[in-house]
Each structure stands twice: as C-alpha cells, then as structure tokens.
Amino acid sequence: MNKNNSSFLEEQLKDDRLKQIYAAKLSNKPPDKQTRRYVIDNGLIKFKRKGRFLICVPKHLQENLVAIFHDQTSLHSGIAKT
C-alpha cells in the first residue's frame, strides 16, 4: 500500500460504518448482506456498483469532495451570469 492509500485508509477508518466493514472483511467470515458488496483493494475499502469498484469516501470528507469536484468541473456561471 502506498503512502496516499495509507493516509486515505486512516480517514476511512475514522468513519464508524467503514471501520466496521473493514473489520468484517479482515475477519474472513462469510460476507453478510451488509458487507458482501465491499472489498479491500490496494489497502482501501471499495464498494461494488454496476460491476465497478468505487472508493468509499468517509462521511466527514464527502461534503469537501463534492465542493472541490464541483468547483473544478462546473460549466455554469451560477448566479453571476448576466
């Protein structure tokens, strides 16, 4: 696992739900209904959706991530447009 993944995993494990999923996946118990769509891949918790594995973003980072992504990709000029 590289340093960036390690840092992001630390953030994931601050989220109680992701921490529980991580512990369940490491326990090698058969997956239950809550954890079967999750995997640990390259040291990160990922969720399977439509055949793709997506990185789970902890709740405390979701708002910032949306704001950053929106600011960088926004094509509209918002309320300032004349």
C-alpha positions in Angstrom: 0.0 0.0 0.0 1.4 3.4 -0.9 1.5 6.4 1.4 -1.5 8.1 -0.2 -3.6 4.9 0.2 -2.4 4.5 3.8 -3.5 8.1 4.6 -6.8 7.7 2.9 -7.4 4.4 4.8 -6.8 6.3 8.0 -9.5 8.7 7.0 -11.8 5.8 6.1 -11.3 4.2 9.5 -12.4 7.4 11.2 -15.9 6.6 9.8 -17.6 4.1 12.2 -19.5 2.3 9.4 -16.4 1.9 7.2 -14.4 0.8 10.3 -17.0 -2.0 10.9 -16.9 -3.0 7.2 -13.1 -3.1 7.3 -13.0 -5.3 10.4 -15.6 -7.6 8.9 -13.7 -8.0 5.7 -10.5 -8.7 7.5 -12.1 -11.3 9.8 -12.6 -13.8 6.8 -16.1 -14.6 8.0 -18.6 -15.2 5.2 -20.0 -11.9 4.0 -23.4 -10.8 5.2 -26.0 -8.7 3.5 -24.3 -5.5 4.6 -20.7 -6.3 3.6 -20.9 -8.5 0.6 -20.6 -5.6 -1.9 -17.5 -4.3 -0.3 -13.8 -5.3 -0.8 -10.4 -4.3 0.4 -8.5 -3.4 -2.7 -5.0 -2.0 -2.7 -5.5 -1.2 1.0 -8.7 0.8 0.5 -12.4 0.0 1.2 -14.3 -0.1 -2.0 -18.0 -0.7 -2.9 -19.2 -2.7 -5.9 -21.7 -0.8 -8.0 -22.7 -1.8 -11.6 -19.8 -4.0 -11.9 -17.2 -1.4 -10.9 -15.4 -0.9 -7.5 -15.7 2.6 -6.2 -13.6 4.0 -3.3 -15.7 4.6 -0.2 -15.5 8.2 0.9 -15.9 8.7 4.6 -18.9 10.9 5.7 -16.6 13.6 7.1 -15.0 14.1 3.7 -18.0 13.9 1.4 -19.0 17.5 1.5 -15.5 18.7 0.8 -15.0 16.3 -2.0 -18.3 17.4 -3.7 -17.3 21.1 -3.3 -13.8 20.5 -4.7 -15.1 18.4 -7.7 -17.9 20.9 -8.4 -15.6 23.9 -8.3 -13.2 22.2 -10.8 -15.7 20.9 -13.3 -18.6 23.4 -13.1 -19.5 24.6 -16.6 -22.2 27.0 -15.4 -21.5 30.5 -14.2 -24.1 30.3 -11.4 -26.0 33.4 -10.2 -23.3 35.8 -11.5 -24.3 35.2 -15.2 -25.8 38.3 -16.8 
